[in-house]
Amino acid sequence: IRTWRGHEDAIYSLALAPDGKTFATGSYDNSILLWDKNGDKSIRAFHGHNEAVMSLAFRPDGKILASASADRTVKLWDVATGERRETFGDPTKALNAVAFSPDGKIVAAAGVDNRIRTWSVSADAKEGTNPILNSVFAHEGAILRLAWSADGKQILSSADDRTVKLWNAPSMS
């Protein structure tokens, strides 16, 4: 039906906004682009990662976008302005996955250091208002994907150790 072009390299991540009208893409070119499904060009660019953007997730209200990158950071972005709201630099290796809880109050990220980390996210996601909740060793290999249950009580993780694990959220036990 339609094709969009705008990144300078491979696109590793894609997230549809809760409103169903916009979507975001993350690329090996270190950038994130926001698109209108009915437009031909990107609406907004988000710059700040130093390596490939591997995963994207919209908060359920659509106001905040989370990005996980090979640069070992998770960033929270204001969707309306493109402003970076917070950077989490706790991970020690590249990140492959990021996901918001169904209520939008927690974001989880995981990657090559085999850990799942969760952070509380404030209403405005302003820097310094989003403390880390957990950091747990989760797999014997790099974690590739995360998914929250619809009720927010559990998180599923998959890894290159060929396992899928189910966790109690947010305690991660």
Kinemage of the C-alpha trace (Angstrom):
@kinemage 1
@onewidth
@group {chain A} dominant
@subgroup {mainchain}
@vectorlist {calphas} color= white
{ca ile a 1} P 0.000 0.000 0.000
{ca arg a 2} L 2.764 2.424 0.938
{ca thr a 3} L 6.541 2.596 1.374
{ca trp a 4} L 8.483 4.974 3.615
{ca arg a 5} L 12.118 5.912 3.213
{ca gly a 6} L 14.233 8.124 5.437
{ca his a 7} L 16.891 6.169 7.312
{ca glu a 8} L 20.452 5.925 6.057
{ca asp a 9} L 20.916 2.283 7.081
{ca ala a 10} L 19.073 -0.894 8.137
{ca ile a 11} L 15.925 -0.484 10.249
{ca tyr a 12} L 16.065 -2.714 13.338
{ca ser a 13} L 13.033 -1.548 15.275
{ca leu a 14} L 9.451 -0.550 14.663
{ca ala a 15} L 6.647 0.464 17.032
{ca leu a 16} L 3.068 1.447 16.268
{ca ala a 17} L 1.702 4.263 18.442
{ca pro a 18} L -1.380 3.489 20.533
{ca asp a 19} L -3.447 5.913 18.423
{ca gly a 20} L -2.763 3.757 15.341
{ca lys a 21} L -1.988 6.894 13.303
{ca thr a 22} L 1.751 7.153 13.817
{ca phe a 23} L 4.688 4.780 14.142
{ca ala a 24} L 8.372 5.012 14.985
{ca thr a 25} L 11.385 3.340 13.410
{ca gly a 26} L 14.885 2.861 14.812
{ca ser a 27} L 17.931 2.246 12.705
{ca tyr a 28} L 21.552 1.204 12.510
{ca asp a 29} L 22.110 4.877 11.591
{ca asn a 30} L 21.535 5.643 15.342
{ca ser a 31} L 18.362 7.628 14.687
{ca ile a 32} L 14.668 7.260 15.418
{ca leu a 33} L 12.044 8.622 13.029
{ca leu a 34} L 8.377 9.260 13.777
{ca trp a 35} L 5.991 8.778 10.847
{ca asp a 36} L 2.358 9.532 10.067
{ca lys a 37} L 0.803 6.497 8.371
{ca asn a 38} L -0.861 8.820 5.873
{ca gly a 39} L 2.198 10.949 5.095
{ca asp a 40} L 5.205 10.468 2.870
{ca lys a 41} L 7.955 11.945 5.076
{ca ser a 42} L 8.920 11.580 8.701
{ca ile a 43} L 7.247 13.979 11.146
{ca arg a 44} L 10.098 14.123 13.616
{ca ala a 45} L 13.594 12.775 14.218
{ca phe a 46} L 14.969 11.767 17.610
{ca his a 47} L 18.757 11.967 17.918
{ca gly a 48} L 20.906 10.985 20.864
{ca his a 49} L 21.967 7.356 20.553
{ca asn a 50} L 25.577 6.596 19.625
{ca glu a 51} L 24.892 3.167 18.131
{ca ala a 52} L 22.054 1.226 16.486
{ca val a 53} L 18.542 1.575 17.888
{ca met a 54} L 17.496 -2.030 18.474
{ca ser a 55} L 14.035 -1.717 20.055
{ca leu a 56} L 11.246 0.827 20.502
{ca ala a 57} L 8.108 0.943 22.647
{ca phe a 58} L 5.403 3.553 23.089
{ca arg a 59} L 3.971 4.129 26.531
{ca pro a 60} L 0.271 3.157 26.377
{ca asp a 61} L -0.800 6.832 26.495
{ca gly a 62} L 1.366 7.514 23.414
{ca lys a 63} L 3.171 10.463 25.020
{ca ile a 64} L 6.511 8.792 25.730
{ca leu a 65} L 8.647 6.625 23.446
{ca ala a 66} L 11.323 4.330 24.912
{ca ser a 67} L 14.333 3.271 22.859
{ca ala a 68} L 16.950 0.606 23.570
{ca ser a 69} L 20.276 0.806 21.807
{ca ala a 70} L 23.511 -1.027 21.193
{ca asp a 71} L 25.110 1.982 22.946
{ca arg a 72} L 24.017 0.398 26.283
{ca thr a 73} L 21.317 2.977 27.034
{ca val a 74} L 17.568 3.236 27.257
{ca lys a 75} L 16.220 6.668 26.419
{ca leu a 76} L 12.771 8.112 27.072
{ca trp a 77} L 11.519 10.651 24.535
{ca asp a 78} L 8.661 13.155 24.503
{ca val a 79} L 6.752 12.116 21.363
{ca ala a 80} L 5.174 15.548 20.812
{ca thr a 81} L 8.446 17.506 20.856
{ca gly a 82} L 11.206 14.960 20.209
{ca glu a 83} L 12.906 16.056 23.436
{ca arg a 84} L 14.932 13.461 25.324
{ca arg a 85} L 13.418 13.160 28.803
{ca glu a 86} L 15.697 10.560 30.454
{ca thr a 87} L 18.662 8.287 29.768
{ca phe a 88} L 19.232 5.072 31.699
{ca gly a 89} L 22.880 4.067 31.517
{ca asp a 90} L 22.834 1.113 33.932
{ca pro a 91} L 23.246 -1.680 31.319
{ca thr a 92} L 26.826 -2.804 30.694
{ca lys a 93} L 26.385 -4.160 27.156
{ca ala a 94} L 24.191 -3.624 24.089
{ca leu a 95} L 20.415 -3.673 24.561
{ca asn a 96} L 18.058 -5.624 22.299
{ca ala a 97} L 14.637 -5.119 23.865
{ca val a 98} L 12.488 -2.524 25.602
{ca ala a 99} L 8.839 -2.770 26.679
{ca phe a 100} L 6.367 -0.706 28.713
{ca ser a 101} L 4.041 -2.241 31.263
{ca pro a 102} L 0.359 -2.026 30.266
{ca asp a 103} L -0.220 0.824 32.744
{ca gly a 104} L 2.843 2.712 31.438
{ca lys a 105} L 4.370 3.073 34.904
{ca ile a 106} L 7.288 0.681 34.343
{ca val a 107} L 9.681 0.172 31.467
{ca ala a 108} L 11.782 -2.983 31.115
{ca ala a 109} L 14.905 -3.448 29.014
{ca ala a 110} L 17.303 -6.311 28.363
{ca gly a 111} L 20.157 -7.336 26.131
{ca val a 112} L 23.617 -8.775 25.807
{ca asp a 113} L 24.537 -8.564 29.523
{ca asn a 114} L 21.838 -11.227 30.178
{ca arg a 115} L 19.972 -9.018 32.654
{ca ile a 116} L 16.461 -7.616 32.730
{ca arg a 117} L 16.198 -4.176 34.261
{ca thr a 118} L 13.026 -2.327 35.186
{ca trp a 119} L 12.562 1.352 35.955
{ca ser a 120} L 9.629 3.249 37.362
{ca val a 121} L 8.495 5.942 34.899
{ca ser a 122} L 6.927 9.151 36.203
{ca ala a 123} L 3.998 10.809 34.420
{ca asp a 124} L 6.249 13.285 32.581
{ca ala a 125} L 9.313 10.963 32.478
{ca lys a 126} L 11.460 13.950 33.468
{ca glu a 127} L 15.136 13.219 34.059
{ca gly a 128} L 15.855 12.074 37.605
{ca thr a 129} L 12.257 11.017 38.347
{ca asn a 130} L 12.515 7.440 37.026
{ca pro a 131} L 14.382 5.212 39.513
{ca ile a 132} L 15.608 1.719 38.752
{ca leu a 133} L 13.442 -0.961 40.367
{ca asn a 134} L 15.253 -4.206 39.516
{ca ser a 135} L 18.258 -5.639 37.758
{ca val a 136} L 18.194 -9.434 37.587
{ca phe a 137} L 20.388 -11.981 35.863
{ca ala a 138} L 17.832 -13.693 33.644
{ca his a 139} L 19.431 -15.923 30.978
{ca glu a 140} L 22.671 -17.697 30.103
{ca gly a 141} L 22.714 -15.847 26.773
{ca ala a 142} L 21.826 -12.460 25.343
{ca ile a 143} L 18.189 -11.526 25.864
{ca leu a 144} L 16.506 -10.819 22.543
{ca arg a 145} L 12.875 -9.898 23.315
{ca leu a 146} L 10.588 -8.912 26.186
{ca ala a 147} L 6.793 -8.937 26.398
{ca trp a 148} L 4.446 -7.904 29.212
{ca ser a 149} L 1.244 -9.785 29.966
{ca ala a 150} L -1.936 -7.762 29.376
{ca asp a 151} L -2.571 -7.516 33.131
{ca gly a 152} L 0.999 -6.307 33.829
{ca lys a 153} L 1.703 -9.095 36.306
{ca gln a 154} L 4.223 -11.026 34.223
{ca ile a 155} L 7.054 -10.501 31.755
{ca leu a 156} L 8.191 -13.024 29.166
{ca ser a 157} L 11.806 -13.019 27.984
{ca ser a 158} L 13.517 -14.908 25.181
{ca ala a 159} L 17.237 -15.315 24.646
{ca asp a 160} L 19.861 -16.774 22.387
{ca asp a 161} L 20.321 -19.545 24.995
{ca arg a 162} L 17.207 -21.066 23.339
{ca thr a 163} L 14.969 -20.471 26.363
{ca val a 164} L 11.864 -18.466 27.119
{ca lys a 165} L 11.235 -17.521 30.738
{ca leu a 166} L 8.192 -16.167 32.558
{ca trp a 167} L 8.769 -13.659 35.370
{ca asn a 168} L 6.589 -12.126 38.074
{ca ala a 169} L 6.516 -8.405 37.440
{ca pro a 170} L 7.556 -6.000 38.762
{ca ser a 171} L 9.516 -8.025 41.366
{ca met a 172} L 11.229 -10.076 38.618
{ca ser a 173} L 11.157 -13.257 40.703
